[in-house]
């Protein structure tokens, strides 16, 4: 396999760009690339359906390794820097996620919210736990947040929404 990759790279006249080694056990570029191909296939199916060609219904299986590798390696540079060590567990009808949120970086980015904003009482790097339901119907899935814990303390979903808006909002 290695010889085949070397031959392909040399025959193209360009070496494949080196990608950084995963910093966490369980993450691989092979798994990340596998999910990227599956997403491209889904996008192709959707494009054909929009073009008037019938799209064949099909299921796509995503493994935890693919999801976590794709999120951390492929999308990692696009994830707000306030969030790190993202990991998801896929369960029947549910998705559970963990990560760390740097509240000091988040608050530095956020507009002033007033003295009673719950984020004013927290600081540092805190663990985030998220539990959701994954209802699906007619081939479309969504997720509904069941529970959010910040540093082990249950918080309202509205506070999660505020954190997401703050972390993803740009000046543009």
C-alpha positions in Angstrom: 0.0 0.0 0.0 2.8 2.4 0.9 4.6 1.7 -2.3 1.4 2.4 -4.3 1.0 5.7 -2.6 4.6 6.6 -3.3 4.2 5.7 -7.0 1.1 7.8 -7.3 2.7 10.8 -5.6 5.8 10.6 -7.7 4.0 10.0 -11.0 1.8 13.1 -10.4 5.0 15.2 -10.2 4.0 16.6 -6.8 4.3 15.2 -3.4 1.1 15.0 -1.3 1.0 17.7 1.2 2.0 16.5 4.7 -0.7 16.6 7.2 0.0 17.0 10.9 -0.1 13.9 13.0 -3.2 13.6 15.2 -2.6 14.9 18.7 -5.1 12.5 20.3 -5.4 8.7 20.3 -8.2 7.4 18.2 -8.1 10.1 15.6 -6.8 9.2 12.1 -6.7 10.9 8.8 -7.9 7.7 7.2 -11.2 7.9 9.2 -11.5 11.7 8.5 -11.1 11.2 4.8 -13.6 8.4 4.8 -16.3 10.7 6.3 -15.3 13.4 3.8 -15.9 11.0 0.9 -19.3 10.1 2.4 -20.2 13.7 2.7 -19.2 14.3 -0.9 -21.4 11.4 -2.0 -24.3 12.9 -0.1 -23.8 16.3 -1.7 -23.6 14.7 -5.1 -26.9 12.8 -4.5 -28.5 16.1 -3.4 -27.2 17.9 -6.4 -28.6 15.2 -8.8 -32.0 15.4 -7.0 -32.1 19.2 -7.4 -31.2 18.8 -11.1 -34.4 16.7 -11.7 -32.7 13.4 -11.6 -34.2 10.9 -9.2 -32.0 10.3 -6.2 -31.8 6.8 -4.9 -32.6 6.6 -1.2 -29.6 5.3 0.7 -28.4 5.0 4.2 -24.9 6.3 5.2 -23.3 4.8 8.2 -21.0 7.1 10.1 -18.7 5.6 12.8 -17.6 7.4 16.0 -14.0 7.2 14.7 -14.9 8.9 11.4 -17.0 11.6 13.1 -14.4 12.5 15.7 -11.5 12.4 13.3 -13.3 14.6 10.8 -14.4 17.1 13.4 -11.0 17.4 15.0 -8.7 17.0 12.0 -10.5 18.2 8.9 -12.7 20.8 10.6 -10.3 21.5 13.5 -8.9 24.7 12.0 -12.4 26.0 11.5 -13.7 25.2 15.0 -13.7 28.3 17.2 -10.4 28.3 19.3 -12.5 28.5 22.5 -13.5 24.9 22.0 -11.1 22.0 22.2 -10.8 18.2 22.6 -14.2 17.6 21.0 -15.4 14.0 21.2 -18.8 12.4 20.3 -20.3 9.1 21.2 -23.0 7.8 18.9 -25.8 5.9 20.7 -29.1 4.6 19.3 -31.2 7.7 18.7 -28.8 9.8 20.6 -25.6 11.7 20.3 -23.4 12.6 23.4 -20.5 15.1 23.1 -17.8 16.3 25.3 -15.1 18.9 25.0 -13.4 21.8 26.8 -14.5 25.4 26.6 -12.0 28.2 27.4 -14.3 30.7 29.1 -11.6 33.4 29.4 -11.1 33.5 25.6 -14.9 33.3 25.1 -15.6 36.3 27.4 -12.8 38.3 25.8 -14.6 37.9 22.4 -18.1 38.6 23.7 -19.7 42.0 24.0 -20.5 43.1 27.5 -23.6 41.4 28.8 -24.2 43.0 32.2 -23.3 41.9 35.7 -25.8 39.1 36.1 -24.8 37.1 33.0 -24.0 33.5 34.3 -20.8 33.5 32.3 -19.4 36.3 34.5 -19.3 33.8 37.4 -17.2 31.2 35.6 -13.7 31.3 34.2 -10.8 29.1 32.9 -11.0 25.9 30.9 -14.2 23.9 31.8 -15.5 20.6 30.6 -18.7 20.7 28.4 -21.0 17.7 28.2 -23.9 17.7 25.7 -26.6 15.1 25.3 -29.0 15.2 22.4 -31.7 13.2 20.7 -31.3 12.4 17.0 -34.8 12.1 15.6 -35.0 11.4 11.9 -37.8 11.2 9.4 -38.1 10.8 5.6 -34.3 10.5 5.4 -33.6 13.8 7.2 -32.1 14.0 10.6 -31.8 16.7 13.2 -30.8 16.9 16.8 -32.6 18.2 19.9 -30.5 19.2 22.9 -31.6 17.3 26.0 -28.9 18.4 28.5 -25.9 20.6 28.7 -23.4 20.6 31.5 -20.7 23.2 31.9 -18.1 22.2 34.5 -20.4 19.5 35.8 -23.3 22.0 36.4 -26.4 21.7 34.3 -27.1 24.9 32.3 -30.1 26.0 30.3 -30.0 25.5 26.6 -30.5 29.2 26.1 -27.0 29.7 27.7 -25.6 27.2 25.3 -27.1 29.2 22.4 -25.5 32.4 23.7 -22.1 30.6 24.0 -22.4 29.3 20.4 -23.4 32.7 19.0 -20.5 34.4 20.8 -18.0 31.8 19.7 -19.0 31.7 16.1 -19.8 35.4 15.5 -17.3 37.4 13.5 -16.9 41.0 12.8 -17.9 40.4 9.2 
